[in-house]
Amino acid sequence: MTPQFELDTLKIRIAAPELAALDLRVRVQRALRQLILDGVLAPGLRLPATRALAQSLGVSRETVEMAYAQLRLDGYVRRQAGSGSFVSPTIGASLLGKPATALPPLSAQPVALSARGAQILASGGVTDQQSVKAFATGLPETRAFPVDVWERLRRQAAGEHSAGVLLHGDPQGAGPLRQAIADYVNLERGARATADQVLVLSSTRQALYLCAQVLADAHGPILMEDPGYFGARKAFEMAQLRVIPVPVDAHGLSIEHLQADRSGANTVYVTPSHQYPTGATLALERRLALTAWAAERQGWIIEDDYDSQFHYAGLPTACVQGLDTRQRTIYLGTFAKSLYPGLRIGYMVLPPALVKPMTYARSILDGHTPQLDQLTLARFIADGHFAAHVRAMRKVYAVRRDAMAQAVQRHLPHVVAAQLPPGGLQMPCLLHEGRDELETLRLAAQAGIVLPGLSRLYATPPVRGGWLLGFAALTPHEIDSGIVRLARALG
């Protein structure tokens, strides 16, 4: 290491900003290690004596000695009494047969993935909007959330349960939250649930992934509404299932097509209370026929009740789970829409036969949901704050839904026709003939507008393209100004 170039390189590495927070001995050790891995210090090279290197670097001999000692322990350096310190002959460029600097960057090298990994990479992931923008879907109003109440309840939960909340939790979920969820869905959604049937999770997508893993074999079929929730299709595809589309009409899932299916599938995913994205409500006779189909197939209904709290014309229809006397329905719910997305708490109400296998599967996947968040949410529900917040937001969202419909009619009548939904947080709009969906999305993006397209929610491209406009997180003024900007962008 006598050449001046290598000494200067070492000094530069030691002074690197990313090492600034480390002790000096660690910085010297890290810098030497990287020079060895980069091939700058060749295998077998004799390193300078600790005294000489310390003088050259302007540090204490002890600092260099401790760096050498750690490099020896890690296998980068060999030290021989009376001979000195040497770069290990089995480290660095000798492992590769050529200097490491000659290798292409990792990003330019082909990556070996499993067939599943390659499929995931090719199909892409699911993007969640991380800031409020017109007109992203699935975002509730978070500015009105009672943070002060939440923080007070959080402190109470932490004080009552003390250090217990810092330990691993029950994979099925905290008992108080499971009881609060069961009481809520029984009262508000007409479910038949006990706390023992509730499995607390991080999200609806996690619930869907568990269903795919537990209820179907790889490459097996699963039935799903067409059009349908993009995240559900991705979760099923990641589990290597064949998604079989079942058409949807003005009354929800087509039971005729469901009964005619011959794929061998025994599980169907539905959004009966507020079909995603059309907004249709599954008629009662179809709900009963759906439960009969599941019983006959000895199969399962995955009922995603993602935003049923927000119904603007009378009371929402009771959930399918409450009608299913044969216990073949898996009920999915989330607090991401009713409270705030960052909470990351969802749940399943399971048939008794599925509680143990689903809980075991969840324990393997990620263990448990943070206990303090669960216990805070349990208090939030039990003390009546959840119901009060939902009631308040229902009024707010009804006003914003109407504001969206009026803004579209006022500024974009020549482009799209808005479909007034009876509930939910987003509004479907169908493009008029001659308008290309991809082109409208491109122009909107140039104007800084998030314009979710409808076509990606279909198994096959629809006859008419369109958009799904989120309105819940925007004030009426923000909605109108956003639509004005969109109208200018589209011309």
C-alpha positions in Angstrom: 0.0 0.0 0.0 3.0 2.3 -0.4 1.9 4.0 -3.7 0.5 7.4 -3.0 -2.7 6.7 -5.1 -3.8 3.9 -2.7 -3.1 6.0 0.4 -5.1 8.9 -1.0 -7.9 6.6 -1.9 -8.0 5.2 1.6 -8.2 8.8 3.0 -11.0 9.6 0.7 -12.9 6.5 1.7 -12.4 7.3 5.4 -13.8 10.8 4.9 -16.9 9.6 3.0 -20.1 11.2 4.3 -21.9 7.9 4.8 -19.3 6.9 7.4 -19.2 10.2 9.2 -21.4 9.0 12.1 -19.1 6.0 12.9 -16.2 5.8 15.2 -12.8 6.5 13.6 -11.6 2.9 14.0 -14.8 1.6 12.3 -14.3 4.1 9.5 -10.8 2.9 8.9 -11.9 -0.7 9.0 -14.8 -0.1 6.6 -12.6 1.8 4.2 -10.0 -0.9 4.1 -12.6 -3.6 3.7 -14.1 -1.9 0.7 -10.7 -1.4 -1.0 -10.1 -5.1 -0.5 -13.6 -6.0 -2.0 -13.0 -3.6 -4.9 -9.7 -5.3 -5.7 -7.7 -2.1 -5.1 -5.8 -4.0 -2.4 -5.0 -7.3 -4.2 -5.2 -10.7 -2.5 -2.0 -11.5 -0.7 -0.8 -7.8 -0.6 1.3 -6.9 2.4 -0.3 -4.1 4.3 1.8 -1.4 6.0 2.7 -1.7 9.7 0.1 -0.2 12.0 2.6 2.5 13.2 3.4 3.6 9.6 -0.2 3.6 8.5 -1.3 5.5 11.6 1.3 8.2 10.9 0.3 8.5 7.2 -3.4 8.8 8.2 -2.8 11.1 11.2 -4.6 8.8 13.6 -3.5 6.8 16.7 -1.8 3.4 16.3 -4.5 1.9 18.5 -7.1 3.0 15.9 -5.3 1.2 13.1 -4.6 -1.8 15.3 -8.3 -2.2 16.2 -9.2 -1.9 12.5 -6.7 -4.6 11.5 -7.9 -6.9 14.3 -11.6 -6.6 13.1 -10.5 -7.3 9.5 -8.7 -10.4 10.7 -11.7 -11.6 12.6 -13.9 -11.1 9.6 -11.5 -13.0 7.3 -10.3 -10.1 5.2 -6.8 -10.0 6.6 -4.3 -12.6 7.7 -1.7 -11.6 10.3 1.6 -13.5 10.9 3.9 -12.8 13.8 7.1 -11.3 12.6 5.9 -11.0 9.0 3.1 -8.5 9.1 -0.5 -8.2 7.9 -1.7 -9.4 4.4 -4.9 -9.3 2.4 -6.4 -12.7 2.5 -5.6 -14.6 -0.7 -9.2 -15.9 -0.8 -10.9 -12.5 -0.7 -11.7 -10.0 -3.4 -10.8 -10.3 -7.0 -9.4 -13.8 -6.7 -12.9 -15.1 -6.0 -14.1 -13.8 -9.4 -11.1 -14.4 -11.5 -10.9 -10.7 -12.6 -11.0 -7.3 -11.0 -14.3 -6.5 -9.4 -14.2 -3.1 -11.1 -14.5 -4.8 -14.4 -17.9 -6.3 -13.5 -21.1 -4.6 -14.9 -23.3 -3.0 -12.3 -25.8 -5.3 -10.6 -28.7 -3.4 -12.3 -27.3 -4.4 -15.7 -27.0 -8.1 -14.8 -29.8 -10.6 -15.4 -31.5 -11.5 -12.1 -32.4 -15.2 -11.4 -35.9 -15.3 -10.1 -38.3 -18.1 -9.4 -41.2 -18.6 -11.8 -43.4 -16.9 -9.3 -41.0 -14.0 -8.9 -40.7 -13.5 -12.6 -44.5 -13.5 -12.9 -44.8 -10.8 -10.2 -42.1 -8.7 -11.8 -43.8 -9.0 -15.2 -47.3 -8.1 -14.0 -46.2 -5.3 -11.7 -47.3 -4.5 -8.2 -50.1 -2.4 -6.6 -49.4 1.3 -6.1 -51.0 3.0 -3.1 -51.4 6.7 -3.3 -49.1 8.2 -0.6 -50.4 11.8 -0.8 -53.8 13.3 -1.5 -54.1 14.2 -5.1 -57.0 14.6 -7.5 -58.4 12.1 -8.2 -56.8 9.1 -6.5 -59.1 6.3 -5.4 -59.5 4.7 -2.0 -58.4 7.7 0.1 -60.7 8.9 2.9 -60.7 12.4 4.4 -57.9 12.3 7.1 -57.8 16.0 8.0 -61.0 15.5 10.1 -59.8 12.4 12.0 -59.9 13.0 15.8 -56.2 12.7 16.4 -56.4 14.1 19.9 -59.0 11.5 20.9 -56.9 8.7 19.3 -53.7 9.8 21.1 -55.5 9.9 24.4 -56.9 6.4 24.0 -53.5 5.2 22.9 -51.9 6.5 26.1 -54.6 4.9 28.1 -54.0 1.5 26.4 -50.3 1.8 26.9 -50.6 2.6 30.5 -53.1 -0.2 31.3 -51.2 -2.9 29.5 -47.7 -1.6 30.3 -44.8 -3.6 28.8 -47.2 -6.3 27.6 -47.9 -4.3 24.4 -44.2 -4.5 23.6 -44.2 -8.3 23.3 -45.4 -10.5 20.5 -49.1 -10.6 20.2 -51.7 -13.3 19.5 -51.6 -14.0 15.7 -55.4 -14.0 15.7 -55.5 -10.6 17.2 -56.0 -8.9 20.5 -59.1 -10.1 22.3 -60.7 -6.7 23.0 -60.4 -5.7 19.3 -61.8 -9.0 18.1 -64.8 -8.6 20.4 -65.3 -5.0 19.3 -65.2 -6.0 15.6 -67.7 -8.8 16.2 -70.1 -6.5 18.1 -69.9 -3.9 15.3 -70.4 -6.2 12.3 -73.3 -7.9 14.1 -75.0 -4.6 14.9 -74.2 -2.6 11.8 -73.9 -5.2 9.0 -76.3 -7.9 10.1 -73.5 -10.5 10.5 -73.4 -13.5 12.7 -70.0 -13.4 14.3 -68.3 -14.2 17.6 -64.9 -12.8 18.7 -63.5 -16.3 18.2 -64.3 -16.1 14.5 -62.4 -12.8 13.9 -58.8 -12.7 12.6 -57.1 -9.3 12.8 -54.8 -8.5 9.9 -52.9 -5.6 8.4 -55.0 -5.1 5.2 -57.6 -6.5 2.9 -54.9 -7.5 0.5 -53.3 -9.6 3.2 -56.6 -11.3 3.8 -57.0 -12.1 0.1 -53.5 -13.5 -0.1 -54.2 -15.8 2.9 -57.4 -16.9 1.2 -55.5 -17.7 -2.0 -52.9 -19.7 -0.1 -55.3 -21.6 2.1 -58.3 -22.3 -0.1 -56.8 -23.0 -3.5 -53.8 -24.9 -4.9 -51.2 -23.3 -7.1 -52.4 -23.0 -10.7 -56.0 -23.8 -9.6 -59.0 -21.6 -10.5 -60.7 -18.9 -8.5 -63.7 -16.9 -9.6 -63.9 -13.2 -9.5 -66.2 -10.4 -10.5 -65.5 -8.8 -13.9 -64.8 -5.9 -13.6 -63.3 -6.2 -10.1 -60.8 -4.9 -7.6 -57.3 -4.7 -9.0 -55.6 -5.6 -5.7 -57.6 -8.8 -5.4 -56.6 -10.0 -8.8 -53.0 -9.2 -8.0 -53.2 -11.1 -4.7 -54.6 -14.2 -6.5 -52.1 -14.0 -9.3 -49.2 -13.7 -6.8 -50.4 -17.0 -5.3 -50.3 -18.5 -8.9 -54.1 -18.9 -9.2 -56.0 -18.8 -12.4 -58.5 -15.9 -12.1 -61.8 -16.8 -13.9 -63.9 -13.7 -14.6 -67.6 -13.7 -13.9 -69.6 -10.9 -15.5 -71.3 -8.2 -13.5 -74.5 -6.4 -14.5 -76.7 -3.7 -13.0 -77.7 -6.0 -10.2 -74.2 -7.3 -9.3 -72.6 -10.6 -10.0 -74.3 -12.8 -12.6 -75.5 -15.9 -10.8 -76.3 -17.4 -14.2 -72.7 -17.3 -15.3 -71.5 -18.4 -11.8 -73.7 -21.5 -11.9 -72.6 -22.2 -15.5 -68.9 -22.2 -14.6 -67.1 -25.5 -15.2 -63.6 -24.5 -14.3 -63.7 -26.6 -11.1 -63.4 -23.5 -8.9 -64.9 -23.7 -5.5 -64.2 -20.1 -4.3 -65.6 -16.8 -5.5 -64.6 -13.2 -4.7 -67.4 -10.7 -4.5 -68.1 -7.1 -3.4 -71.9 -7.5 -2.9 -72.7 -4.4 -0.9 -71.0 -1.9 -3.3 -69.6 -3.6 -6.3 -66.1 -2.4 -7.2 -66.1 -0.4 -9.5 -69.6 -0.2 -10.9 -71.3 0.5 -7.5 -74.0 -2.1 -8.1 -75.7 -3.7 -5.1 -76.1 -7.5 -5.3 -79.9 -8.2 -5.2 -81.3 -10.3 -2.3 -82.3 -13.2 -4.5 -78.8 -13.3 -5.9 -77.3 -13.3 -2.4 -79.3 -16.3 -1.5 -78.4 -18.1 -4.7 -74.7 -17.3 -4.0 -74.9 -19.0 -0.6 -76.7 -22.0 -2.2 -73.9 -22.2 -4.8 -71.2 -22.3 -2.1 -73.0 -25.0 -0.2 -73.6 -27.1 -3.3 -69.9 -26.8 -4.3 -68.7 -27.2 -0.7 -66.8 -24.0 -1.6 -66.3 -20.5 -0.2 -67.5 -17.0 -0.7 -65.0 -14.2 -0.1 -67.2 -11.2 0.7 -65.2 -8.0 0.6 -67.2 -5.3 2.4 -64.6 -2.7 1.9 -66.6 0.6 2.2 -70.1 -0.5 3.1 -70.3 2.1 6.0 -70.6 4.9 3.3 -74.0 4.4 1.8 -75.9 7.6 0.8 -79.4 6.4 -0.1 -81.0 4.7 2.9 -79.4 1.9 4.8 -76.9 -0.5 3.2 -78.1 -4.0 2.5 -77.1 -6.6 5.2 -74.0 -8.6 4.4 -74.0 -12.0 2.8 -72.3 -13.6 5.8 -75.4 -12.9 7.9 -77.6 -14.7 5.4 -75.3 -17.7 5.1 -76.7 -20.4 7.4 -74.2 -23.0 6.1 -71.1 -20.9 7.2 -69.4 -20.8 3.8 -68.7 -17.0 3.8 -65.5 -15.3 4.6 -66.2 -11.7 5.5 -63.5 -9.1 4.9 -63.4 -5.6 6.4 -60.8 -2.8 6.7 -60.4 0.4 8.8 -58.2 1.9 6.0 -61.3 3.5 4.4 -63.3 4.3 7.5 -60.4 5.8 9.6 -57.1 6.3 7.8 -54.9 4.2 5.5 -51.8 4.4 7.7 -53.5 2.5 10.5 -53.0 -0.8 8.5 -55.6 -2.8 10.3 -58.1 -5.1 8.6 -59.9 -8.3 9.5 -61.7 -11.4 8.5 -64.8 -13.0 10.0 -64.2 -16.7 9.3 -66.3 -19.8 9.4 -65.3 -21.8 12.5 -63.6 -24.5 10.3 -61.2 -21.9 8.8 -60.1 -20.1 12.0 -57.2 -22.4 12.9 -55.7 -22.8 9.4 -56.0 -19.1 8.6 -54.5 -18.1 11.9 -51.6 -20.6 11.4 -51.0 -19.2 7.9 -51.0 -15.6 9.3 -48.5 -16.6 12.0 -46.1 -17.7 9.3 -46.7 -14.6 7.1 -46.0 -11.8 9.6 -46.8 -13.0 13.1 -49.2 -10.4 14.4 -50.5 -6.8 14.1 -48.9 -4.3 16.5 -50.7 -4.7 19.8 -50.9 -1.0 20.9 -52.7 -0.1 17.7 -55.2 -2.9 18.2 -55.9 -2.0 21.8 -56.3 1.7 20.9 -58.7 0.8 18.1 -60.7 -1.4 20.4 -61.2 1.5 22.8 -62.0 3.8 19.9 -64.8 1.5 18.8 -66.1 0.5 22.3 -66.3 4.2 23.4 -68.5 5.1 20.4 -65.9 7.2 18.6 -65.8 5.0 15.6 -69.5 5.1 15.0 -69.6 8.8 15.5 -66.7 9.4 13.0 -68.4 7.2 10.4 -71.7 9.1 10.7 -69.9 12.4 10.3 -67.9 11.2 7.3 -71.0 9.8 5.7 -72.5 13.3 5.5 -69.3 14.8 4.3 -68.8 12.2 1.6 -72.4 12.5 0.4 -71.8 16.3 -0.2 -68.5 15.6 -2.0 -70.1 12.9 -4.2 -72.7 15.3 -5.4 -70.0 18.0 -5.9 -68.1 15.6 -8.1 -71.1 14.8 -10.2 -71.9 18.4 -10.6 -68.4 19.4 -11.5 -68.1 16.7 -14.2 -71.4 17.7 -15.6 -70.5 21.4 -15.6 -66.9 21.1 -17.0 -66.6 17.7 -18.8 -70.0 16.9 -20.4 -68.4 16.5 -23.8 -65.9 14.0 -22.5 -67.5 11.7 -19.9 -70.8 10.8 -18.3 -70.7 10.4 -14.5 -72.4 7.4 -12.9 -73.8 8.6 -9.5 -72.9 5.8 -7.1 -75.2 4.9 -4.1 -72.2 4.7 -1.9 -68.4 4.4 -1.7 -65.5 6.8 -2.1 -65.2 7.0 -5.9 -67.3 7.7 -8.9 -67.2 5.8 -12.2 -67.3 7.9 -15.3 -67.7 6.5 -18.9 -66.0 8.2 -21.8 -68.1 9.3 -24.8 -67.5 7.6 -28.1 -64.4 8.7 -29.8 -62.5 9.4 -26.6 -59.5 7.1 -25.9 -58.9 6.2 -22.3 -55.1 5.9 -22.5 -54.8 9.3 -24.1 -56.9 11.0 -21.4 -54.8 9.4 -18.7 -51.6 10.6 -20.5 -52.9 14.2 -20.8 -54.1 14.2 -17.1 -50.7 12.9 -15.9 -49.0 15.8 -17.7 -51.2 18.2 -15.8 -50.3 16.5 -12.5 -53.7 14.8 -12.1 -54.1 11.1 -11.0 -56.7 9.7 -13.3 -57.4 6.0 -12.5 -58.6 4.3 -15.6 -61.4 1.7 -15.6 -60.1 -0.6 -18.3 -57.4 -2.2 -16.0 -60.2 -3.5 -13.8 -61.6 -5.7 -16.6 -60.4 -9.1 -17.6 -61.0 -8.1 -21.2 -61.1 -4.5 -22.4 -64.5 -2.9 -22.1 -66.5 -1.5 -25.0 -66.2 2.0 -23.4 -63.3 3.2 -21.4 -63.6 5.5 -18.5 -62.3 6.7 -15.1 -62.9 6.0 -11.5 -62.6 9.3 -9.7 -61.9 9.4 -6.0 -63.7 12.3 -4.2 -63.7 11.5 -0.5 -60.3 13.1 0.4 -61.1 16.4 -1.5 -63.3 19.3 -0.5 -65.9 20.5 -2.9 -63.7 23.4 -3.9 -60.7 21.0 -4.5 -62.9 18.8 -6.6 -64.2 21.6 -8.8 -60.7 23.1 -9.3 -59.3 19.7 -10.1 -62.0 19.0 -12.7 -61.3 22.4 -14.2 -57.6 21.6 -14.6 -58.6 18.2 -16.1 -60.9 19.9 -18.6 -58.2 22.3 -19.7 -55.7 19.4 -20.0 -58.1 17.3 -22.2 -59.2 20.3 -24.3 
